[in-house]
Amino acid sequence: MEATTRNLRKLLEPSVQYQVPLFQRPYVWKQDENWMPLWEDIEALLDKHLYQGSAHPHFLGAAVFELATSQSGAVQTRLVIDGQQRFTTLQLFLMAARNLSRKVGSEKQTHRLGALVENGALDIDEEVEKYKLLPTNADRAAFMAIHACSSDDEVRALVKADKTLTENRLVEAYLFFATNIAAWVNGDDVDVDRADEFSTTKPEDRIECIWKVVTEGLLLVVIDLTAGDESQLIFETLNHRGEPLLPADLIKNLLFRKAIQQPGAKEGDVEKLHEKHWRRIDSDYWREEVTQGRLKRPRIDLFINHYLSMMLREEVRATHLFNEYKRFFENSADVSVVGIDTPKTPSEHIIQLAKFGDIFQEFYSPDHHPELALFLRRLSAINTATVYPFLLYSYARLMPDNRAEFNKILVVLESFLMRRWIVNLTPKNYNRFFVDLIKAVERSGELTARSVSEQLIRGVGDSSKFPTDDELRVAVFEKPLYTSRTVTKSRTVLEALDDRFRSGKSEALTMPTNLTVEHVMPQSWDKHWPLPSSLTDDVERIKFAARRNMLIHTLGNLTLITGEFNSGLQHKAWGEKKPELLTYSKLNLTQYFHKMESWGEDEVRARGEVLFAEMVKMWPVPEGTP
């Protein structure tokens, strides 16, 4: 067999047809697990080409092909032995890009991109030979129908006309990429800080970037089978046999292979490197899968991903972890991070990975550091790990000698993240944001809570701003904190406030794990919580009810209770509900209700003011925030 690296242009521009054998499964890729990570890779390349003019190519993985034994005409036929899911997805992406180019009016790029999904009319003998890819029988009809469409509207019309295509994966994949490519070209999600730069480009320029990414940025490792190679055996070996190698395994192989090749290196010294250093990050604990965002990944992958982002001060895609580390290793002489040693030799790389692995492990068991434990608990609730590169950086530079300053930085970061979470601002660009924060702090010349605050308050727009007290007030009083999708948010805020209300007189209880959010004025209030009798006009009663239905989900009406609370009393009048509420919630948060003889709109608002006052003290906004 022969293995080479090729871009999509080299694979698809010649007169060739890739056929998926009948024995292979149909198209099964999904949005969250497959299309979105691929699109994020492509989008990152598009941004770099648009704003920087170039980008390092990204490897998409491997594909195995076998030359078909029967050849006729000018179109070469190759069987797709492995990689058909990825290859099919790329064809759908190219069709979407072709159709968008046509809509924008770029004839040149429409022709170029079209040539990557269809063989020329003069090069084929039969109509079926025009397809660059011929999927397995189960997918063929839908694929050909999409291929024939010259616009997104035609694809949508196709779905309306044929209900069997409503939930077809191929159609869904095409529309996913079509929507995202169009959004990128139109600038629908452009950051505020890039809006001016984006406005200087034309749609044609952005379509040109798509062509550059296709021809320069997306690479496949292509394995061509030759006579005598057992294609089925190779397919099974690639897909079914043995434990898959992690990027960390490949990195380990690279570093130790290079270490033994160093002048004067002795095998015993290399073994000591493994025993003393690498072994600390090479246990089952590190291979355990943990959740981050929408994906589950081995802990070692997460760690190296965050470490590499910190050292390179740029986003590192999880799908390219080994290649990015190899690039870092080969170019480490050009890398400089203020306050962090840059490893130059293989042994230095091994030692530093183990050192930062110890720090990362502290993030999973910070029992001796309560401030860090509290921050990480709330970070877990927010469900973002994008701050970890900056957290690694700060910990390495400040701990243990300047723990007080590190704790102050935690307060600043928590205030920023919690306020944005409560106000419901997008976390979309957090990966790049926190990597850029490292660079900004380096430029400032010091790593302190003050320098971090000064950088954070410079953010503008929904993707980066530090919400003000006024914006937080609107979220607390005018918007529901509790919805079916924000239960974790409301519980986290209430738990934090309960911590805040602890005093020397109140018992410092460990927060129970079986707490649930309770509406003091219930969601079903109409039977025992009547509208004021003074409201006689129907229109006024409707308005009042609508206002109440929003108010009951605001912070002032929410508390925490244990699972033992009598659910039969949840919707009862205040006189019956209050004793039960006080009995089954010994939290500091609930003691407020002891003095409440009634509970209505005014009381909800008054308690909201009390909680809001504590909230802005707990999560303060830095001085100088606009």
Backbone torsions as a table, in degrees:
resi	resn	phi	psi	omega
1	MET	NA	157.8	179.0
2	GLU	-126.1	134.9	180.0
3	ALA	-118.1	128.6	178.6
4	THR	-139.7	161.4	176.0
5	THR	-101.2	127.2	-177.6
6	ARG	-137.7	147.5	172.2
7	ASN	-89.5	172.8	-174.7
8	LEU	-65.5	-31.3	-179.4
9	ARG	-64.5	-43.6	179.6
10	LYS	-66.7	-31.8	-179.6
11	LEU	-75.4	-35.1	-166.2
12	LEU	-113.1	-18.2	-175.9
13	GLU	-71.0	-35.9	177.4
14	PRO	-64.5	167.5	176.5
15	SER	-76.9	98.8	-173.8
16	VAL	-147.9	150.8	173.0
17	GLN	-130.7	127.4	177.1
18	TYR	-97.9	121.2	-177.0
19	GLN	-109.7	131.6	176.9
20	VAL	-88.7	120.8	-178.2
21	PRO	-60.6	154.2	-176.6
22	LEU	-62.7	-30.3	-175.3
23	PHE	-72.1	-11.7	-177.6
24	GLN	-81.4	154.8	-178.6
25	ARG	-70.9	159.9	177.9
26	PRO	-72.0	-179.9	-177.8
27	TYR	-69.4	124.0	-174.1
28	VAL	-128.7	0.1	-177.0
29	TRP	-61.5	150.0	-176.6
30	LYS	-124.3	168.1	-174.2
31	GLN	-64.1	-60.6	-171.9
32	ASP	-67.1	-42.8	-174.8
33	GLU	-78.7	-28.4	-169.6
34	ASN	-127.6	-56.9	-174.2
35	TRP	-66.3	-43.1	-176.8
36	MET	-64.3	-47.4	176.2
37	PRO	-59.1	-39.2	177.9
38	LEU	-64.3	-44.2	179.4
39	TRP	-63.9	-39.8	179.2
40	GLU	-61.2	-38.7	175.3
41	ASP	-62.6	-47.2	-178.6
42	ILE	-64.7	-43.6	-179.4
43	GLU	-61.5	-39.8	178.3
44	ALA	-61.6	-41.4	177.1
45	LEU	-66.2	-41.8	179.2
46	LEU	-60.3	-44.3	-180.0
47	ASP	-61.8	-43.3	-178.7
48	LYS	-65.8	-40.1	178.0
49	HIS	-66.9	-38.1	-177.4
50	LEU	-72.0	-42.2	-173.4
51	TYR	-99.3	-22.3	-177.6
52	GLN	-116.8	-16.6	177.2
53	GLY	90.7	-10.7	179.6
54	SER	-161.3	170.3	179.2
55	ALA	-161.8	149.4	172.4
56	HIS	-66.6	135.5	179.6
57	PRO	-66.2	153.2	178.7
58	HIS	-110.7	133.5	175.6
59	PHE	-85.1	130.8	-178.2
60	LEU	-95.7	-2.9	-178.4
61	GLY	117.9	-160.7	-175.3
62	ALA	-114.0	154.8	173.0
63	ALA	-138.2	138.7	-179.3
64	VAL	-115.0	126.5	-178.1
65	PHE	-123.5	152.6	175.8
66	GLU	-132.9	130.7	179.2
67	LEU	-66.9	127.9	-179.8
68	ALA	-65.5	143.2	-176.6
69	THR	-70.6	-30.3	-178.2
70	SER	-101.4	120.1	-179.4
71	GLN	-121.0	135.4	176.5
72	SER	-146.3	142.9	178.0
73	GLY	73.4	-167.7	-174.2
74	ALA	-87.5	-12.8	-176.6
75	VAL	-90.5	118.4	178.3
76	GLN	-76.3	138.4	-178.8
77	THR	-111.1	129.9	179.0
78	ARG	-130.4	137.5	179.0
79	LEU	-87.7	137.1	178.1
80	VAL	-90.4	102.9	-178.1
81	ILE	-81.5	-37.2	178.1
82	ASP	-150.0	142.1	178.9
83	GLY	103.4	13.3	-175.0
84	GLN	-66.6	-31.5	179.6
85	GLN	-63.4	-47.4	179.9
86	ARG	-66.0	-43.1	-177.0
87	PHE	-65.0	-40.9	178.0
88	THR	-64.0	-42.6	179.9
89	THR	-61.7	-41.5	179.4
90	LEU	-64.5	-36.9	176.4
91	GLN	-63.4	-40.9	178.3
92	LEU	-65.8	-39.8	175.4
93	PHE	-60.1	-44.5	-179.1
94	LEU	-66.0	-37.3	176.1
95	MET	-62.3	-42.8	179.1
96	ALA	-63.8	-41.5	178.5
97	ALA	-65.8	-40.6	176.9
98	ARG	-58.9	-46.2	-177.4
99	ASN	-68.8	-34.6	176.6
100	LEU	-68.5	-38.3	176.8
101	SER	-59.9	-40.4	177.6
102	ARG	-63.3	-42.4	-179.1
103	LYS	-65.0	-39.0	-179.7
104	VAL	-71.3	-23.9	179.4
105	GLY	98.0	17.7	179.8
106	SER	-92.6	92.4	-177.4
107	GLU	-63.6	-37.9	-177.5
108	LYS	-61.3	-49.9	-177.8
109	GLN	-73.1	-30.4	175.4
110	THR	-61.0	-43.7	178.5
111	HIS	-65.8	-45.4	-177.8
112	ARG	-62.0	-49.4	-178.4
113	LEU	-68.1	-35.6	177.4
114	GLY	-62.0	-33.4	-179.3
115	ALA	-70.5	-11.8	178.7
116	LEU	-93.8	-6.8	177.5
117	VAL	-120.1	-6.4	-176.6
118	GLU	-148.3	131.3	175.4
119	ASN	-74.3	149.2	-177.5
120	GLY	-63.8	147.6	-177.1
121	ALA	-60.7	-31.1	-178.1
122	LEU	-80.0	-9.2	-176.2
123	ASP	-100.6	-1.2	-174.7
124	ILE	-117.0	152.1	176.8
125	ASP	-103.2	-28.6	179.7
126	GLU	-127.8	151.4	-175.9
127	GLU	-57.5	-36.8	-175.8
128	VAL	-68.2	-18.6	-178.6
129	GLU	-75.4	-8.0	-177.9
130	LYS	-71.3	-21.5	-176.5
131	TYR	-79.3	128.1	175.3
132	LYS	-66.9	-31.3	177.8
133	LEU	-126.5	133.7	174.7
134	LEU	-118.3	101.0	-175.9
135	PRO	-66.8	174.8	175.5
136	THR	-63.2	159.7	-172.4
137	ASN	-52.2	-38.7	-176.1
138	ALA	-62.8	-26.4	-176.5
139	ASP	-106.5	-6.0	-167.1
140	ARG	-64.7	-45.2	-176.4
141	ALA	-63.0	-45.7	-179.8
142	ALA	-65.0	-41.1	179.9
143	PHE	-61.6	-45.4	-179.4
144	MET	-65.4	-36.4	179.7
145	ALA	-65.6	-42.6	177.5
146	ILE	-64.8	-43.5	-178.9
147	HIS	-55.8	-36.5	-176.2
148	ALA	-77.0	-14.9	-177.5
149	CYS	-80.1	138.2	-178.5
150	SER	-103.4	4.8	178.7
151	SER	-157.4	163.8	177.0
152	ASP	-65.3	-36.2	179.6
153	ASP	-62.3	-36.9	178.0
154	GLU	-65.4	-37.6	178.0
155	VAL	-65.1	-43.3	179.2
156	ARG	-64.9	-38.2	177.2
157	ALA	-65.2	-35.3	177.3
158	LEU	-60.2	-42.3	-179.9
159	VAL	-65.7	-41.7	179.0
160	LYS	-63.3	-35.7	-177.3
161	ALA	-78.6	-26.6	-177.6
162	ASP	-128.4	99.5	-174.5
163	LYS	-63.7	-20.5	179.5
164	THR	-67.5	-15.2	-179.6
165	LEU	-93.1	-1.4	-174.9
166	THR	-56.8	-43.2	-179.1
167	GLU	-115.6	28.3	178.7
168	ASN	-74.0	129.8	-176.0
169	ARG	-62.4	-37.9	179.9
170	LEU	-63.6	-44.1	178.5
171	VAL	-64.4	-44.8	179.8
172	GLU	-60.8	-40.5	179.6
173	ALA	-65.3	-45.3	178.3
174	TYR	-57.7	-49.0	-177.1
175	LEU	-66.9	-33.1	176.2
176	PHE	-60.2	-51.3	-178.4
177	PHE	-69.7	-37.6	178.4
178	ALA	-60.5	-44.0	-179.9
179	THR	-64.2	-44.5	-176.3
180	ASN	-73.2	-37.3	177.2
181	ILE	-64.9	-44.1	179.8
182	ALA	-62.5	-40.8	179.1
183	ALA	-62.7	-38.7	179.1
184	TRP	-68.2	-45.6	-179.2
185	VAL	-64.9	-36.6	-179.2
186	ASN	-81.6	-12.0	179.5
187	GLY	76.9	27.9	-176.9
188	ASP	-64.5	-30.2	-176.2
189	ASP	-116.2	24.4	-178.6
190	VAL	-68.2	134.5	176.8
191	ASP	-63.3	151.4	179.3
192	VAL	-59.3	-38.8	-176.9
193	ASP	-74.0	-5.0	177.2
194	ARG	-116.2	2.6	-174.2
195	ALA	-60.5	-44.0	-178.6
196	ASP	-64.6	-44.0	180.0
197	GLU	-64.5	-39.3	178.7
198	PHE	-63.4	-38.3	-176.2
199	SER	-66.2	-17.9	179.3
200	THR	-82.0	-7.5	179.7
201	THR	-101.1	158.1	179.0
202	LYS	-107.8	159.2	177.0
203	PRO	-53.2	-36.0	179.3
204	GLU	-63.3	-36.6	177.8
205	ASP	-63.5	-39.1	-177.2
206	ARG	-71.9	-36.5	175.3
207	ILE	-64.5	-37.1	176.9
208	GLU	-61.1	-36.3	177.1
209	CYS	-63.1	-37.3	177.5
210	ILE	-60.9	-43.4	179.1
211	TRP	-62.7	-40.6	179.6
212	LYS	-65.0	-40.3	178.5
213	VAL	-64.5	-42.4	-179.5
214	VAL	-63.8	-41.2	-173.6
215	THR	-89.5	-23.5	-175.0
216	GLU	-120.9	-27.6	-166.8
217	GLY	-98.6	-22.4	-175.2
218	LEU	-110.2	114.6	-176.1
219	LEU	-118.1	146.2	174.1
220	LEU	-122.4	141.9	169.0
221	VAL	-85.2	111.1	-175.0
222	VAL	-100.2	123.9	176.5
223	ILE	-107.0	114.4	179.1
224	ASP	-97.8	118.7	177.9
225	LEU	-78.9	142.2	179.4
226	THR	-113.6	175.9	-178.2
227	ALA	-56.2	132.4	180.0
228	GLY	98.4	-18.5	177.4
229	ASP	-74.0	134.9	179.7
230	GLU	-86.6	98.8	-173.1
231	SER	-63.5	-40.8	-178.4
232	GLN	-67.6	-40.8	178.7
233	LEU	-62.6	-41.6	179.1
234	ILE	-65.7	-41.4	178.2
235	PHE	-60.1	-45.6	-179.5
236	GLU	-64.7	-40.5	-179.6
237	THR	-62.8	-41.4	-178.9
238	LEU	-69.6	-30.5	-168.9
239	ASN	-109.9	-24.1	-167.9
240	HIS	-127.4	-15.6	-169.7
241	ARG	-105.2	134.1	171.9
242	GLY	79.2	169.5	178.0
243	GLU	-79.5	129.1	-178.4
244	PRO	-65.2	143.1	177.4
245	LEU	-71.9	135.9	174.4
246	LEU	-88.2	157.7	173.3
247	PRO	-53.2	-36.0	179.4
248	ALA	-62.2	-34.1	177.5
249	ASP	-64.5	-40.7	178.8
250	LEU	-68.8	-38.0	177.8
251	ILE	-65.7	-43.5	177.9
252	LYS	-58.7	-46.7	179.8
253	ASN	-59.3	-43.8	179.9
254	LEU	-61.1	-50.2	-173.4
255	LEU	-68.5	-42.8	-178.4
256	PHE	-74.9	-31.2	175.0
257	ARG	-65.4	-41.2	177.7
258	LYS	-70.1	-34.5	-178.4
259	ALA	-64.1	-42.3	-178.6
260	ILE	-71.5	-19.1	179.8
261	GLN	-88.4	-4.4	-180.0
262	GLN	-67.4	144.6	178.9
263	PRO	-56.5	129.4	177.5
264	GLY	80.8	1.0	-177.9
265	ALA	-68.8	139.3	177.2
266	LYS	-115.5	145.0	-177.9
267	GLU	-57.8	-37.2	179.3
268	GLY	-63.5	-37.8	179.0
269	ASP	-66.3	-39.6	179.7
270	VAL	-67.5	-38.5	176.3
271	GLU	-62.3	-38.3	177.5
272	LYS	-63.9	-37.8	176.4
273	LEU	-57.7	-42.1	-179.5
274	HIS	-68.1	-48.0	-175.4
275	GLU	-66.7	-41.7	-174.6
276	LYS	-82.1	-30.9	-171.1
277	HIS	-120.9	-64.2	-171.3
278	TRP	-62.7	-34.1	-178.3
279	ARG	-56.3	-27.8	-178.6
280	ARG	-66.3	-21.0	179.6
281	ILE	-119.8	27.2	-173.6
282	ASP	-131.7	34.4	179.9
283	SER	-106.2	176.2	176.8
284	ASP	-60.3	-32.6	177.8
285	TYR	-54.4	-42.6	-176.5
286	TRP	-76.4	-21.6	178.9
287	ARG	-91.0	-6.9	179.0
288	GLU	-63.2	136.0	179.5
289	GLU	-79.7	131.6	177.8
290	VAL	-127.8	155.3	-174.9
291	THR	-87.6	134.4	172.2
292	GLN	-139.2	114.0	-176.3
293	GLY	61.8	-127.6	-176.1
294	ARG	-93.6	-3.2	-175.2
295	LEU	-118.9	153.3	172.1
296	LYS	-106.2	130.1	-178.4
297	ARG	-139.8	153.5	176.4
298	PRO	-58.9	143.2	-176.7
299	ARG	-57.5	-37.8	-179.5
300	ILE	-63.3	-36.0	177.3
301	ASP	-65.1	-43.5	179.0
302	LEU	-60.7	-46.2	-178.4
303	PHE	-59.7	-51.8	-177.3
304	ILE	-64.0	-35.3	176.5
305	ASN	-58.5	-49.2	-179.4
306	HIS	-68.3	-41.1	179.1
307	TYR	-61.0	-45.1	-177.8
308	LEU	-66.9	-39.6	176.2
309	SER	-59.8	-39.5	178.7
310	MET	-65.4	-45.8	-176.5
311	MET	-70.7	-39.0	-177.8
312	LEU	-86.8	-15.8	-175.6
313	ARG	55.4	42.8	175.4
314	GLU	-153.1	161.0	177.8
315	GLU	-64.9	138.1	176.7
316	VAL	-121.2	119.9	-179.6
317	ARG	-75.3	133.7	-178.0
318	ALA	-60.5	-31.5	-177.6
319	THR	-72.8	-10.8	-178.0
320	HIS	-124.0	29.4	-170.7
321	LEU	-61.8	-47.2	-178.8
322	PHE	-64.3	-45.9	-179.0
323	ASN	-62.3	-37.8	178.6
324	GLU	-69.2	-38.2	178.4
325	TYR	-68.1	-39.7	178.1
326	LYS	-60.5	-40.4	176.9
327	ARG	-63.2	-42.4	177.6
328	PHE	-61.4	-44.8	-179.5
329	PHE	-61.6	-43.9	-176.3
330	GLU	-74.1	-21.3	-177.3
331	ASN	-120.6	22.0	-175.1
332	SER	-64.1	-21.7	176.9
333	ALA	-63.6	-23.0	-178.5
334	ASP	-95.3	-0.2	-176.9
335	VAL	-98.1	133.9	177.8
336	SER	-140.9	125.2	178.1
337	VAL	-123.5	123.3	-178.1
338	VAL	-59.9	124.9	175.5
339	GLY	83.1	-2.4	-179.6
340	ILE	-125.4	128.2	176.7
341	ASP	-67.3	137.4	176.3
342	THR	-99.0	120.0	-179.8
343	PRO	-68.0	139.6	-179.5
344	LYS	-112.9	-35.5	-176.8
345	THR	-103.5	163.8	177.2
346	PRO	-55.6	-43.0	-179.0
347	SER	-65.5	-37.4	177.3
348	GLU	-65.2	-37.3	176.3
349	HIS	-62.6	-45.2	-179.6
350	ILE	-62.4	-46.2	-178.4
351	ILE	-63.3	-43.1	-177.5
352	GLN	-70.2	-37.9	176.3
353	LEU	-60.2	-42.7	178.5
354	ALA	-64.7	-40.1	179.6
355	LYS	-62.0	-47.6	-179.8
356	PHE	-74.4	-24.0	172.8
357	GLY	-63.5	-38.3	175.8
358	ASP	-61.0	-40.6	179.1
359	ILE	-65.4	-45.7	-178.8
360	PHE	-61.7	-36.0	179.0
361	GLN	-66.6	-31.2	175.8
362	GLU	-60.0	-31.8	-179.3
363	PHE	-68.2	-19.3	178.9
364	TYR	-97.6	-11.3	177.5
365	SER	-146.1	67.7	-175.4
366	PRO	-92.8	37.9	-172.6
367	ASP	-58.4	-33.8	-177.9
368	HIS	-84.3	1.4	-177.6
369	HIS	-131.0	80.8	-172.5
370	PRO	-59.8	-33.7	179.7
371	GLU	-64.9	-41.9	178.1
372	LEU	-68.5	-40.5	179.7
373	ALA	-60.3	-42.8	179.8
374	LEU	-65.5	-43.8	178.9
375	PHE	-60.2	-45.9	-177.3
376	LEU	-68.0	-32.8	176.7
377	ARG	-63.4	-42.2	179.3
378	ARG	-74.9	-32.6	175.8
379	LEU	-63.4	-38.6	177.6
380	SER	-63.4	-38.6	178.8
381	ALA	-65.4	-39.6	178.3
382	ILE	-66.5	-24.0	176.8
383	ASN	66.9	46.4	173.1
384	THR	-136.2	136.3	175.8
385	ALA	-115.1	10.3	-175.6
386	THR	-68.0	-16.6	179.8
387	VAL	-81.5	-9.3	-174.0
388	TYR	-60.3	-40.7	176.7
389	PRO	-56.2	-42.7	178.4
390	PHE	-69.9	-35.2	178.8
391	LEU	-65.9	-43.5	175.3
392	LEU	-59.0	-44.7	-179.2
393	TYR	-60.8	-48.1	-177.9
394	SER	-66.9	-42.3	-179.4
395	TYR	-63.0	-45.5	-177.8
396	ALA	-63.0	-34.7	-177.0
397	ARG	-84.0	-29.9	-171.0
398	LEU	-108.8	-29.5	-174.4
399	MET	-90.8	145.4	-3.0
400	PRO	-92.0	-3.4	-170.8
401	ASP	-66.7	-32.5	-176.3
402	ASN	-124.2	56.4	-176.7
403	ARG	-62.2	-37.0	-178.3
404	ALA	-60.6	-42.6	179.8
405	GLU	-68.9	-39.1	177.2
406	PHE	-59.7	-43.3	179.3
407	ASN	-63.4	-36.0	177.7
408	LYS	-65.2	-37.9	177.6
409	ILE	-64.8	-37.7	176.9
410	LEU	-59.6	-40.5	179.1
411	VAL	-62.6	-43.1	180.0
412	VAL	-63.4	-47.2	-179.6
413	LEU	-63.4	-42.2	179.7
414	GLU	-64.5	-41.4	178.3
415	SER	-60.0	-45.5	-179.8
416	PHE	-60.7	-49.9	-175.7
417	LEU	-70.5	-42.3	-178.5
418	MET	-67.9	-42.9	178.9
419	ARG	-61.2	-44.5	-179.3
420	ARG	-65.4	-37.3	179.5
421	TRP	-65.8	-45.4	-179.1
422	ILE	-66.0	-41.1	-179.7
423	VAL	-74.9	-12.8	176.5
424	ASN	72.8	43.7	175.3
425	LEU	-89.6	152.4	-172.0
426	THR	-69.2	137.4	172.6
427	PRO	-95.2	12.5	-169.3
428	LYS	-53.7	-42.0	-172.9
429	ASN	-103.3	21.0	-178.2
430	TYR	-61.4	-34.2	179.6
431	ASN	-54.4	-54.3	-179.0
432	ARG	-71.0	-34.5	-175.7
433	PHE	-60.4	-48.2	-175.2
434	PHE	-77.3	-25.2	171.2
435	VAL	-68.8	-42.4	177.1
436	ASP	-64.4	-29.4	178.8
437	LEU	-63.8	-37.2	175.9
438	ILE	-59.6	-46.5	-179.5
439	LYS	-63.9	-39.7	-179.3
440	ALA	-66.5	-41.1	178.7
441	VAL	-66.3	-37.8	176.4
442	GLU	-60.4	-43.3	-180.0
443	ARG	-65.6	-30.0	-178.5
444	SER	-70.7	-21.3	176.6
445	GLY	92.4	-5.6	179.0
446	GLU	-151.2	151.6	176.7
447	LEU	-111.4	94.8	179.4
448	THR	-138.7	165.9	175.8
449	ALA	-60.2	-35.4	179.9
450	ARG	-65.8	-44.8	-179.2
451	SER	-66.5	-37.1	177.5
452	VAL	-65.2	-44.2	178.3
453	SER	-59.1	-44.0	-178.2
454	GLU	-60.9	-35.7	178.0
455	GLN	-73.6	-40.6	-176.0
456	LEU	-68.2	-35.0	-177.2
457	ILE	-76.3	-6.3	177.6
458	ARG	-80.3	-13.3	-177.3
459	GLY	-64.9	142.8	176.3
460	VAL	-131.1	153.0	179.1
461	GLY	83.2	165.6	-173.6
462	ASP	-64.0	-22.9	-175.1
463	SER	-82.9	-12.5	-173.8
464	SER	-147.9	-6.6	-172.4
465	LYS	-74.8	155.9	176.6
466	PHE	-95.4	108.9	-174.8
467	PRO	-58.3	139.0	179.5
468	THR	-82.3	172.7	176.0
469	ASP	-61.5	-36.9	-179.4
470	ASP	-65.2	-41.4	179.0
471	GLU	-67.8	-36.7	177.4
472	LEU	-66.6	-38.6	179.3
473	ARG	-61.6	-42.2	178.4
474	VAL	-60.0	-42.7	-179.4
475	ALA	-65.6	-34.1	-176.9
476	VAL	-78.8	-38.9	-172.2
477	PHE	-103.6	-24.3	-172.7
478	GLU	-113.3	-4.9	-178.0
479	LYS	-132.7	149.0	179.4
480	PRO	-69.6	125.6	173.6
481	LEU	-79.7	-29.6	-178.0
482	TYR	-105.7	123.0	167.3
483	THR	-140.6	174.9	179.7
484	SER	-62.5	-21.7	-177.9
485	ARG	-98.9	-6.2	-175.2
486	THR	-123.9	28.9	-179.8
487	VAL	-61.1	-43.6	179.9
488	THR	-61.5	-40.6	179.9
489	LYS	-61.9	-50.5	-177.3
490	SER	-63.9	-40.0	178.5
491	ARG	-64.7	-43.0	-179.4
492	THR	-62.2	-42.7	179.1
493	VAL	-64.4	-43.4	-179.2
494	LEU	-66.7	-39.5	176.8
495	GLU	-62.8	-41.4	179.4
496	ALA	-63.7	-40.6	178.4
497	LEU	-67.1	-36.4	177.1
498	ASP	-62.1	-42.4	174.6
499	ASP	-57.5	-40.5	-177.0
500	ARG	-64.2	-33.3	-175.3
501	PHE	-83.6	-1.0	178.5
502	ARG	-68.5	142.6	177.4
503	SER	-138.8	178.8	-179.9
504	GLY	-62.0	-22.8	-178.0
505	LYS	-89.0	-16.0	-177.2
506	SER	-100.9	142.7	-177.5
507	GLU	-69.4	129.3	-179.1
508	ALA	-81.2	79.8	-176.8
509	LEU	-78.1	145.2	170.4
510	THR	-71.3	133.7	-175.8
511	MET	-63.1	120.5	179.2
512	PRO	-61.6	156.1	-179.3
513	THR	-92.2	-11.3	-175.5
514	ASN	-102.2	24.1	179.8
515	LEU	-75.2	145.0	174.3
516	THR	-129.0	156.8	179.1
517	VAL	-79.7	130.2	179.5
518	GLU	-119.2	136.1	172.7
519	HIS	-86.0	120.5	-179.1
520	VAL	-64.6	-56.9	166.0
521	MET	-82.4	117.3	-167.8
522	PRO	-67.4	161.6	177.5
523	GLN	-67.3	-32.8	174.0
524	SER	-101.7	85.0	-171.0
525	TRP	-100.2	-11.2	-166.1
526	ASP	-62.4	-28.7	-175.0
527	LYS	-81.3	-46.2	-174.0
528	HIS	-108.8	-2.7	-179.2
529	TRP	-128.5	69.5	-173.3
530	PRO	-64.9	158.0	174.4
531	LEU	-68.4	155.7	178.5
532	PRO	-55.5	136.6	-178.8
533	SER	-65.0	-19.5	-179.4
534	SER	-69.9	-16.2	-179.9
535	LEU	-85.9	104.7	-179.1
536	THR	-107.0	-24.8	180.0
537	ASP	-78.1	130.3	-176.4
538	ASP	-60.5	-40.8	-179.4
539	VAL	-63.0	-43.0	179.7
540	GLU	-65.3	-37.3	179.3
541	ARG	-66.2	-38.8	178.3
542	ILE	-65.1	-42.6	179.1
543	LYS	-64.1	-42.6	-179.2
544	PHE	-64.1	-42.5	-180.0
545	ALA	-64.0	-39.5	178.8
546	ALA	-64.4	-41.1	178.5
547	ARG	-65.3	-40.5	179.0
548	ARG	-64.9	-40.5	-178.8
549	ASN	-63.4	-26.9	173.7
550	MET	-82.1	-41.2	-174.3
551	LEU	-64.2	-34.8	-176.7
552	ILE	-65.0	-18.5	179.8
553	HIS	-97.0	2.8	178.8
554	THR	-84.7	166.5	-172.8
555	LEU	-55.7	-40.9	-175.3
556	GLY	-61.9	-18.3	-177.3
557	ASN	-106.0	7.1	-174.9
558	LEU	-111.2	144.0	173.6
559	THR	-147.6	-177.3	-179.6
560	LEU	-118.1	139.6	179.0
561	ILE	-134.5	164.5	176.5
562	THR	-87.8	167.8	-178.9
563	GLY	-67.8	-11.1	-178.9
564	GLU	-82.3	-6.7	-179.3
565	PHE	-58.3	134.9	-178.2
566	ASN	-69.9	105.1	-176.8
567	SER	-63.5	-22.0	179.2
568	GLY	-68.2	-17.7	-179.9
569	LEU	-98.9	-0.1	-175.7
570	GLN	-59.5	-35.4	-174.6
571	HIS	-102.8	7.4	-179.0
572	LYS	-74.6	169.0	178.2
573	ALA	-65.3	161.5	-174.3
574	TRP	-56.7	-39.3	-178.0
575	GLY	-60.9	-33.3	178.5
576	GLU	-87.6	-32.5	-174.7
577	LYS	-79.4	-34.9	-174.2
578	LYS	-56.7	-50.2	-179.0
579	PRO	-59.8	-40.1	179.4
580	GLU	-65.5	-39.7	179.9
581	LEU	-61.6	-44.2	-178.8
582	LEU	-72.3	-28.9	-178.8
583	THR	-72.3	-41.9	-172.7
584	TYR	-104.3	20.7	170.8
585	SER	-146.2	96.7	179.9
586	LYS	-86.8	9.6	-177.5
587	LEU	-69.3	153.4	176.9
588	ASN	-58.6	-33.4	-177.7
589	LEU	-59.3	-32.2	-173.3
590	THR	-89.1	-14.5	-177.5
591	GLN	-62.7	-18.8	177.9
592	TYR	-56.0	-32.4	-172.0
593	PHE	-78.3	-9.4	179.8
594	HIS	-56.0	-39.2	-174.0
595	LYS	-91.1	0.3	-175.4
596	MET	-88.5	113.3	177.8
597	GLU	-86.1	-20.3	178.3
598	SER	-145.3	165.2	-180.0
599	TRP	-144.1	117.2	-179.5
600	GLY	-152.0	-162.3	-175.8
601	GLU	-58.1	-44.4	-178.3
602	ASP	-64.1	-39.4	-179.4
603	GLU	-69.3	-36.6	177.1
604	VAL	-62.2	-45.1	179.9
605	ARG	-64.7	-42.3	-178.5
606	ALA	-64.4	-43.3	178.2
607	ARG	-66.9	-35.7	176.4
608	GLY	-58.9	-39.1	178.4
609	GLU	-64.3	-41.5	179.1
610	VAL	-62.5	-46.9	-179.2
611	LEU	-67.5	-38.4	179.8
612	PHE	-63.9	-40.7	179.5
613	ALA	-59.9	-39.0	178.3
614	GLU	-73.9	-33.7	-178.7
615	MET	-62.7	-44.3	-177.5
616	VAL	-71.9	-22.3	173.4
617	LYS	-77.2	-38.6	-178.5
618	MET	-70.7	-41.0	179.3
619	TRP	-120.6	74.9	-174.3
620	PRO	-71.1	154.1	174.1
621	VAL	-94.6	134.3	-178.0
622	PRO	-62.5	153.5	175.3
623	GLU	-62.9	140.4	178.9
624	GLY	93.5	-1.4	177.6
625	THR	-65.2	132.0	-178.2
626	PRO	-57.8	NA	NA
